[in-house]
Amino acid sequence: MDAKRRMEIEAEMASRIVTACGDTGVLKAVDNDKLHDENVKIRHKNAMKEANKFADKNGNIDPRVQAIFARMYGLI
């Protein structure tokens, strides 16, 4: 499989994951304490830290922002 096709598949999977998480958002849908891999825990924590910078006054983070940071940190 070539790199372009791999990226298309990853983008489609990420899109479906984001859709499945709905208004909650992909980062908030995951309980960091239940993750087993320490590397994934750290990436999730860092992604949440960055996404929290864009929280509204009620502490809500737009699911699209969460998805961007999840992709940036290689979580989806």
N, C-alpha and C positions, 0 to 999 in steps of 0.2 A: 504494500500500500504506500502510495507516495505521500509526501508531507501535506500537500494541498488537500487531499481527500481526508487525511487524518484530522486536519483543522476543521473541515466541514462537519465531520462526525462529532467532534468535540463541541462545536458551536451548537449543533442540533441538540445534543444531550444537555448542554447548559441551558438552552432555551426551555426544554421540557422540565428540567429541575426547577427553574425559576417559576414557571407556570404552576407546577404542582405545589409550591410553597405559598402561592397566593400573596395575600396582604401581609402575612407574617414576615416574609423575606427569608432567603436561603440561609443567611447567617444566624438569624434568631431562631430558626427552626431546628438548629442543632444544639444539643446540650454538650458544651465543651467537656464537662466532667465525665461524660460517658464515652468519649473518644479514647481509643486504645493506643494509638501511635503518638508518641510524644512530639514528633515533628509536625504532625497534622494539628495537634493541640496548639502548638506555638503559632502555626500559620493562621489558624482560626482565630486565636486571641489577637494577633496583630491585625488581621482583616477587620475584626469587630472594633478594635481601637481606632482604626482609620475611618471606618464607616460611621462611628459614633460622632465624629467631628461634623457630620452633616445631619445630625438629629434635629428635629424641630423642637419647639418649646415644651412639648409633651414627652419628649424622649423617643419619639417614633422615627425610625429610619426608613426612608423610601426603599421598597424592595428592589428597585432598579439600581440604586446606589449599592445596596448589599451585594447584588449580583456582580457589579463591576469589581468590587473589592475581592469577592470570592474568586473571580476569574484571575485577577491580578496575582493573588496568592496561591494559585494552582489548586484550589479546592473543588472547582467544577470545570 
